[in-house]
Amino acid sequence: MSHRQRRAITMIELIVVIGLLLFLAALLLPAVAKVRQAARRTQSINNVKQICLAIHNYNDAFQRLPPAAGMANGKEGSVLFHLLPFIEQAAVYQQTKASSWEFASTVIPLFSDPQDLSVAESKFDKHIATTNYAGNWLAFKDGNNSIPNSFPDGTSNTIVFATRYQICNGTPTAWACPSISPWTPMFGYYSYAKFQISPKQDECDPHVTQSIGQTMTIGLCDGSVRVVDVGISPRTWYLLIDPADGMPLDNDF
């Protein structure tokens, strides 16, 4: 066999190997994407779990829940701000003199859902740190609620946290927002409506929550975390956010 023939065979073999590698990559990429998506979903569930456990630790410490937004223990902030000492962020809380806005630009990794693509680096306008987790106004209100007294429907039947886009139609969900506004990480105040299902930005309503993808991650007052199907009815959603409606849940939960 001539040198030229051997070279031609080598080139053919190389082309075959490259083609095989491209074929295998095409098969593997969807699988890798699914693994990454599953990892992001698991991370978000773990985040909500830690926040829910922090609620119980706060309740144990003060015999009440933090406010959705407002004053507690001499400092003004959102429900997420008041939970900082219970999620290993005591330094930020202790350095705050009066209001959580003092640390409005500080990103708290636990407060971000890695599945959300509405914002880069969890920042709005480069200086407002954002979050994906909103507290239920009806569960927290002004800081006078407590577990289990304020939850006659049962702690396993009441949502305390659900997901929101970090940026919704130009409105940020700012974890440090200390007063009631569309920026505050909460829901159930301006509207009791069911969450939006992965809305486009120009259709996003900052007065309600949004699913990140085709499922909604919620934290219940008993400390458990559930992934809710988008087919849940608006009525069942309302019953889940009202801790004292006195009605049994429908079968779609």
C-alpha positions in Angstrom: 0.0 0.0 0.0 1.4 3.4 -1.0 1.9 6.2 1.4 -0.8 8.2 -0.4 -3.3 5.3 0.1 -2.5 5.0 3.8 -2.9 8.7 4.2 -6.3 8.6 2.5 -7.4 5.8 4.8 -6.2 7.7 7.8 -8.3 10.7 6.7 -11.4 8.6 6.2 -10.9 7.1 9.7 -10.6 10.5 11.2 -13.7 11.7 9.5 -15.6 8.7 10.7 -14.4 9.3 14.3 -15.4 12.9 14.2 -18.8 12.0 12.8 -19.2 9.4 15.5 -18.3 11.9 18.2 -20.7 14.5 16.8 -23.4 11.9 16.7 -22.8 10.9 20.4 -22.7 14.6 21.4 -26.1 15.1 19.7 -27.4 12.2 21.8 -25.8 13.4 25.0 -26.6 17.1 24.9 -30.4 16.7 25.7 -29.5 14.3 28.5 -27.0 16.7 30.0 -29.5 19.5 29.7 -32.1 17.5 31.6 -29.6 16.7 34.3 -28.7 20.3 34.7 -32.3 21.3 34.8 -33.0 18.7 37.5 -30.1 20.0 39.5 -31.4 23.6 39.3 -34.9 22.4 40.3 -33.5 20.5 43.3 -31.5 23.6 44.3 -34.6 25.8 44.3 -36.5 23.2 46.4 -33.7 23.1 48.9 -33.7 27.0 49.0 -37.4 27.0 49.9 -36.9 24.3 52.4 -34.2 26.3 54.3 -36.4 29.4 54.2 -39.4 27.4 55.6 -37.2 25.9 58.4 -36.0 29.5 59.2 -39.7 30.5 59.7 -40.1 27.9 62.4 -36.9 28.8 64.1 -37.9 32.5 64.1 -41.3 31.5 65.5 -39.6 29.4 68.3 -37.4 32.3 69.1 -40.0 35.1 69.2 -43.3 33.2 69.6 -44.5 34.9 66.4 -43.7 35.1 62.7 -41.9 38.0 61.1 -44.0 40.6 59.2 -44.3 40.4 55.4 -42.8 43.9 55.5 -42.2 46.3 58.4 -40.7 46.6 61.8 -39.6 43.7 64.0 -37.1 43.7 66.8 -36.2 47.3 66.2 -35.4 46.9 62.5 -37.5 47.5 59.4 -37.4 45.0 56.5 -39.1 42.3 54.4 -39.9 38.9 55.7 -36.7 37.6 54.1 -34.6 40.2 55.9 -36.0 39.2 59.3 -35.1 35.6 58.6 -31.4 36.4 57.8 -30.1 35.3 61.3 -31.8 31.9 60.7 -30.2 31.2 57.3 -26.6 31.8 58.3 -26.7 35.5 57.3 -26.6 36.9 60.8 -23.7 39.3 59.8 -25.8 41.2 57.3 -28.7 41.4 59.8 -26.5 42.6 62.7 -24.8 45.2 60.6 -28.1 46.7 59.6 -28.8 49.8 61.8 -32.4 50.5 61.0 -33.6 49.3 57.6 -32.8 46.4 55.2 -32.5 49.0 52.4 -29.0 49.6 53.8 -28.0 46.3 52.2 -30.3 46.5 49.2 -27.4 45.7 46.8 -26.2 42.6 48.7 -27.0 39.4 46.8 -28.1 36.5 49.1 -27.5 33.3 47.0 -30.1 31.3 48.9 -32.8 33.8 47.7 -32.3 33.0 44.0 -33.8 30.2 41.9 -31.1 29.1 39.4 -33.9 28.3 36.9 -35.0 31.9 36.6 -33.5 33.7 33.5 -35.3 37.0 34.0 -32.2 38.7 35.4 -28.5 38.4 35.4 -26.5 38.0 38.6 -29.7 38.6 40.7 -29.4 42.4 40.3 -31.9 45.0 39.0 -30.5 48.1 37.6 -27.1 46.9 38.8 -27.7 47.9 42.4 -30.9 46.3 43.7 -30.5 42.6 44.7 -33.4 40.5 43.7 -35.1 37.2 44.8 -37.4 34.5 43.6 -39.1 33.7 46.8 -42.2 35.6 48.0 -43.9 35.4 51.3 -47.7 35.0 51.6 -49.1 38.2 53.0 -52.0 36.4 54.6 -49.6 34.1 56.5 -47.3 36.9 57.8 -49.2 40.2 57.6 -47.9 42.7 60.2 -45.9 40.3 62.3 -48.6 39.3 64.8 -49.3 35.8 63.3 -47.8 32.7 65.0 -47.6 29.0 64.4 -50.0 27.2 64.9 -52.5 29.7 66.3 -52.9 31.7 63.1 -53.3 28.7 60.9 -56.7 27.1 61.8 -56.9 25.4 58.4 -53.7 23.5 59.2 -50.0 24.3 58.6 -49.9 21.6 55.9 -52.7 23.3 54.0 -51.2 26.9 53.9 -48.6 28.3 51.6 -46.0 30.5 53.2 -43.7 30.9 50.2 -44.0 30.7 46.4 -41.9 31.7 43.5 -41.8 35.0 41.6 -39.7 36.2 38.7 -36.8 38.3 40.0 -37.8 40.9 37.3 -41.4 41.0 36.2 -42.3 43.4 33.4 -39.8 45.9 34.7 -40.6 45.4 38.4 -38.0 43.8 40.6 -38.7 41.4 43.5 -36.2 43.1 45.9 -35.5 40.9 48.9 -34.6 43.9 51.0 -37.7 46.1 50.2 -38.8 47.0 53.7 -42.3 48.3 53.0 -45.4 47.3 51.2 -45.1 47.8 47.4 -45.0 45.7 44.2 -41.2 45.4 44.8 -41.7 43.6 48.1 -41.1 39.8 48.1 -44.6 38.9 48.9 -47.9 37.9 47.3 -51.6 37.7 48.4 -51.8 41.4 49.2 -52.6 43.1 45.9 -54.3 40.0 44.4 -55.4 36.5 45.4 -55.2 35.3 41.8 -53.5 32.1 40.9 -49.8 32.2 39.8 -48.9 32.9 36.2 -47.4 30.1 34.2 -44.0 31.2 32.8 -45.3 34.4 31.4 -43.5 36.5 28.9 -42.0 39.7 30.3 -44.6 42.0 28.7 -47.4 39.8 30.1 -45.9 39.4 33.6 -48.0 40.8 36.5 -45.9 41.8 39.6 -49.0 41.6 41.8 -49.1 37.8 41.6 -46.5 35.0 41.6 -45.0 33.2 38.6 -44.0 29.6 38.0 -40.4 29.1 36.9 -41.1 26.6 34.1 -44.1 24.4 34.1 -44.3 23.7 37.8 -44.7 26.0 40.9 -42.5 25.4 43.9 -44.2 26.2 47.2 -43.2 26.1 50.8 -46.0 25.1 53.3 -46.3 26.3 56.8 -45.5 22.8 58.2 -42.0 23.2 56.7 -42.6 20.9 53.7 -42.0 21.9 50.1 -44.2 20.9 47.2 -44.0 21.2 43.4 -47.5 22.1 42.3 -48.8 21.3 38.8 -49.8 24.3 36.7 -53.3 22.7 36.3 -54.2 23.5 39.9 -57.5 25.5 40.0 -57.6 29.2 41.0 -60.0 28.2 43.9 -57.6 25.6 45.3 -54.8 28.2 45.0 -56.8 30.7 47.0 -57.7 28.1 49.7 -54.0 27.4 50.0 -53.0 31.0 50.6 -55.8 31.8 53.1 -54.8 30.2 56.4 -58.3 30.6 57.9 -60.9 30.1 55.1 -62.4 27.1 56.8 -62.8 25.2 53.5 -61.4 21.8 52.6 -58.9 21.7 49.7 -60.0 20.3 46.4 -58.6 17.1 45.0 -56.2 18.9 42.6 -53.7 19.5 45.3 
